[in-house]
Amino acid sequence: MSAIEVHAVTKSFRKSRVLDGVSFRVEPGKTFAFLGRNGAGKTTLIKMLLGLLKRDDGSLKVLGLDPEVAPYELRDRVGYLAEDQTMYGWMRVDEIVRFIAPFYSRWDHDLALKYLREFELPLATKIKHLSKGQNVRLGLVLALAHRPELVILDDPALGLDPIMRKQFNRDLVTHLQGAGATVFYSSHLLYEVEPVADEVAILHRGRIVRQAHPETLRADVKQLVIEARMAPLVPRDLILDARPDGADVALTVTSAPRVIGMLAAEGITSRVVDLNLDDIFEAYVSGRQFEPTTPTPELAPV
Amino acid sequence: MLLRVEKGSATPISRQLADQIAALFTAGKLKAGDRLPSVRELARELAVNQNTILRVYEKLASEGVVEMRQGQGTFVAELSRAGRRRAHCDKLADEFRSLVRQALSLGLSKRELQELLSSALAELDDEAVSPLTESERV
């Protein structure tokens, strides 16, 4: 059984369709990074996973349960860190831990204390006096101390500085992956996600436009520089982005090994450029199509 | 063992790490029989997914650079002369490939590249024949 199964889920707010047939699955024990630009609908989907929002259509199973049918049972088994988590600022760290504990049937107080120690969180400090990084770590303690099978984190790295982001990744590797938990987390920082994710999915215009292991993605998506007049030989549906450069054109393509082979079969050598994940993400979410017939317009003098 | 993960690089992380470990070995900083950190330790230290570290060790094991011993850990392998030679050759071949790519992107032809290599080799031959002429040329 998959830890998360989402099939053809749609959601509109008034007239705008935020999710338009989203499908993916997350296998148990994997770390799954959910990527998209701000406003792509990541938080909307996460809220549905927890039964905090109703879908318009499609099906959705988390740990085998439908979140709309069994939200409380589900939330007892899932650890959740909300985007911009707001906690009672007037409570002290030890107070909020005791306040949260009774909501979970499997709360492990010793584990909570162990995390508090390891994360070097000051027990007697009021939440409003914690730093942003300490806040995220406290949120993690509260999300993890009931030993959830699945942890859902909504943009946990938001607002963290580079040192804290690395520390967060380390916490994730040590405490979550090390314990065999399934992790589903959203982010818009690809280079932060790459070291830790088993799988990345890119949400764009309400759909998952790509789901793959980061290194598979890198091997599959490359930039090829060829003569512009040869560009029509490349199947259009494989081109994510096209940038003319004089007589040449730089095409960012999927199935790159196949495209290189096709071009080679026609006697065309292409210069192959390896891309980093940010380049690949950009090609998927803001790629420009190749317009072969449009002549370059002469710029009118201003 | 000092390793570095360069974020946002066009080189995948597993390749970065495998290359760095192989380089430490080539440079003699890792010796046959040395024990590498456990997958878990290295994952924690670098803040990198354990599966990625495992893939790096498996790749190095398949190349004969390390040996993964069940229940004991990962050790730098005892390499035969031939194996060591092959490891150096692989490394050089990689560097050649990237040099060739660089040259082609600068617009050099394959022929010009071959000429560059030939003249570099010829220079070495000259030095080998008369090492004393080095000072005269300067």
Interface residues (C-beta under 8 A of the other chain):
Chain A: T31 K166 Q167 N169 R170 V173 T174 Q177 G178 Y191 E192 E194 P195 V196 A197 D198 P214 E215 R218 A219 R271 V272 V273 D274 L275 N276 L277 D278 D279
Chain B: V5 K7 G8 S9 A10 T11 P12 I13 S14 R40 A43 R44 L46 A47 V48 N49 Q50 N51 T52 R101 L104 S105
